[in-house]
Amino acid sequence: MSETRGSIGRIEVAPGVLATIALNAALRVEGVSKMAPIPADGTRLFRKEVRQDGVLLQVGDQNQVKIDIYVIMDPHVNIMEASRAVQKAVSEAIDTMVGIPVEAVNVHVEDVVYTQGEPI
């Protein structure tokens, strides 16, 4: 007697879940102070995308994900290194938790926040 195991159903992950994973991965990177608002863009109104707290996520036809991350950085951090760390953290988090290929993680540094009286 042989057992043949077939698919018992489908697994769907909502795009909002992917955006939440990306958001939390980005915020854990040293140098990221907080997420920035996503700039308004009239050309994006009719695209299939998810917007959530500084994360703009697009899911392609072959289940590939493109993510734009909008951040505000801490002062005295190497912005290039921190941005690369965000790219790596977000890509690894999506791949590890969901197994969906990440096509691109674009990091947009919108500002650097200083506390009052802090030297530049």
C-alpha beads as a LAMMPS data file, in Angstrom:
LAMMPS data file: protein, C-alpha beads

120 atoms
119 bonds

1 atom types
1 bond types

-500.0 500.0 xlo xhi
-500.0 500.0 ylo yhi
-500.0 500.0 zlo zhi

Masses

1 110.0

Atoms # bond

1 1 1 0.000 0.000 0.000
2 1 1 1.529 3.285 -1.026
3 1 1 0.516 6.651 0.209
4 1 1 0.390 9.477 -2.242
5 1 1 0.233 12.895 -0.738
6 1 1 -1.194 15.625 -2.863
7 1 1 -1.897 19.219 -2.131
8 1 1 -4.435 19.680 0.620
9 1 1 -5.149 23.249 -0.330
10 1 1 -3.681 26.628 -1.062
11 1 1 -1.738 29.057 1.090
12 1 1 -2.242 32.744 0.482
13 1 1 -0.361 35.528 2.190
14 1 1 -2.005 38.933 2.036
15 1 1 0.199 41.723 0.660
16 1 1 -0.390 43.631 3.903
17 1 1 1.433 40.859 5.764
18 1 1 4.454 41.324 3.502
19 1 1 4.348 45.075 4.150
20 1 1 4.253 44.463 7.917
21 1 1 7.251 42.112 7.701
22 1 1 9.179 44.712 5.670
23 1 1 8.230 47.489 8.093
24 1 1 9.418 45.597 11.165
25 1 1 12.631 44.430 9.479
26 1 1 13.497 48.004 8.472
27 1 1 12.821 49.418 11.938
28 1 1 15.190 46.874 13.510
29 1 1 18.158 48.162 11.512
30 1 1 20.544 50.318 13.512
31 1 1 20.392 53.895 12.251
32 1 1 16.732 53.855 11.212
33 1 1 14.932 56.312 13.478
34 1 1 11.423 55.848 12.091
35 1 1 9.477 55.389 8.908
36 1 1 8.728 58.387 6.697
37 1 1 5.442 59.132 4.955
38 1 1 5.212 57.899 1.387
39 1 1 5.263 60.905 -0.952
40 1 1 2.086 61.459 -2.959
41 1 1 2.388 60.503 -6.606
42 1 1 -0.586 60.759 -8.943
43 1 1 0.812 58.171 -11.348
44 1 1 0.624 55.470 -8.667
45 1 1 -3.116 55.690 -8.159
46 1 1 -4.016 52.870 -10.521
47 1 1 -1.206 50.408 -9.799
48 1 1 -1.612 47.232 -7.786
49 1 1 0.266 48.124 -4.631
50 1 1 0.009 48.194 -0.861
51 1 1 0.919 51.301 1.142
52 1 1 1.622 51.001 4.840
53 1 1 3.591 53.259 7.203
54 1 1 6.560 54.026 4.961
55 1 1 6.338 50.816 2.934
56 1 1 5.163 50.696 -0.672
57 1 1 4.838 47.121 -1.886
58 1 1 4.144 45.871 -5.396
59 1 1 3.487 42.213 -6.158
60 1 1 4.296 41.214 -9.742
61 1 1 2.638 38.634 -11.961
62 1 1 5.108 35.889 -11.030
63 1 1 4.707 36.537 -7.285
64 1 1 7.849 38.622 -7.174
65 1 1 7.833 41.493 -4.743
66 1 1 9.244 44.988 -5.201
67 1 1 9.427 47.074 -2.034
68 1 1 10.059 50.778 -1.541
69 1 1 11.022 51.687 2.023
70 1 1 10.822 55.327 3.163
71 1 1 12.914 56.007 6.282
72 1 1 14.180 58.763 8.509
73 1 1 17.709 58.079 9.747
74 1 1 19.458 58.836 13.002
75 1 1 22.259 61.397 12.866
76 1 1 25.892 60.302 12.760
77 1 1 25.131 57.060 10.943
78 1 1 26.636 56.050 7.635
79 1 1 23.522 56.395 5.482
80 1 1 24.828 54.126 2.700
81 1 1 25.712 51.299 5.104
82 1 1 22.436 51.626 7.000
83 1 1 20.477 51.644 3.731
84 1 1 22.239 48.491 2.545
85 1 1 21.477 46.884 5.906
86 1 1 17.793 47.779 5.421
87 1 1 17.823 46.176 1.965
88 1 1 19.387 43.004 3.322
89 1 1 17.161 42.804 6.417
90 1 1 13.934 43.311 4.468
91 1 1 14.878 40.863 1.716
92 1 1 15.954 38.175 4.191
93 1 1 12.860 38.637 6.361
94 1 1 10.475 38.206 3.411
95 1 1 12.409 35.216 2.095
96 1 1 12.707 33.523 5.494
97 1 1 9.142 34.055 6.677
98 1 1 7.238 33.634 3.423
99 1 1 9.615 32.261 0.797
100 1 1 8.566 34.773 -1.842
101 1 1 11.376 36.093 -4.057
102 1 1 12.177 39.773 -3.552
103 1 1 12.935 41.497 -6.841
104 1 1 14.096 44.789 -5.305
105 1 1 14.217 46.725 -2.059
106 1 1 14.551 50.442 -2.781
107 1 1 15.452 52.565 0.236
108 1 1 14.440 56.221 0.226
109 1 1 16.102 58.282 2.973
110 1 1 13.670 61.140 3.420
111 1 1 15.296 62.934 6.346
112 1 1 17.769 62.796 9.217
113 1 1 16.410 63.652 12.640
114 1 1 18.533 65.518 15.208
115 1 1 17.595 66.123 18.812
116 1 1 17.543 69.723 19.914
117 1 1 21.008 70.970 20.794
118 1 1 22.796 68.013 19.221
119 1 1 25.907 69.012 17.242
120 1 1 25.801 68.456 13.499

Bonds

1 1 1 2
2 1 2 3
3 1 3 4
4 1 4 5
5 1 5 6
6 1 6 7
7 1 7 8
8 1 8 9
9 1 9 10
10 1 10 11
11 1 11 12
12 1 12 13
13 1 13 14
14 1 14 15
15 1 15 16
16 1 16 17
17 1 17 18
18 1 18 19
19 1 19 20
20 1 20 21
21 1 21 22
22 1 22 23
23 1 23 24
24 1 24 25
25 1 25 26
26 1 26 27
27 1 27 28
28 1 28 29
29 1 29 30
30 1 30 31
31 1 31 32
32 1 32 33
33 1 33 34
34 1 34 35
35 1 35 36
36 1 36 37
37 1 37 38
38 1 38 39
39 1 39 40
40 1 40 41
41 1 41 42
42 1 42 43
43 1 43 44
44 1 44 45
45 1 45 46
46 1 46 47
47 1 47 48
48 1 48 49
49 1 49 50
50 1 50 51
51 1 51 52
52 1 52 53
53 1 53 54
54 1 54 55
55 1 55 56
56 1 56 57
57 1 57 58
58 1 58 59
59 1 59 60
60 1 60 61
61 1 61 62
62 1 62 63
63 1 63 64
64 1 64 65
65 1 65 66
66 1 66 67
67 1 67 68
68 1 68 69
69 1 69 70
70 1 70 71
71 1 71 72
72 1 72 73
73 1 73 74
74 1 74 75
75 1 75 76
76 1 76 77
77 1 77 78
78 1 78 79
79 1 79 80
80 1 80 81
81 1 81 82
82 1 82 83
83 1 83 84
84 1 84 85
85 1 85 86
86 1 86 87
87 1 87 88
88 1 88 89
89 1 89 90
90 1 90 91
91 1 91 92
92 1 92 93
93 1 93 94
94 1 94 95
95 1 95 96
96 1 96 97
97 1 97 98
98 1 98 99
99 1 99 100
100 1 100 101
101 1 101 102
102 1 102 103
103 1 103 104
104 1 104 105
105 1 105 106
106 1 106 107
107 1 107 108
108 1 108 109
109 1 109 110
110 1 110 111
111 1 111 112
112 1 112 113
113 1 113 114
114 1 114 115
115 1 115 116
116 1 116 117
117 1 117 118
118 1 118 119
119 1 119 120
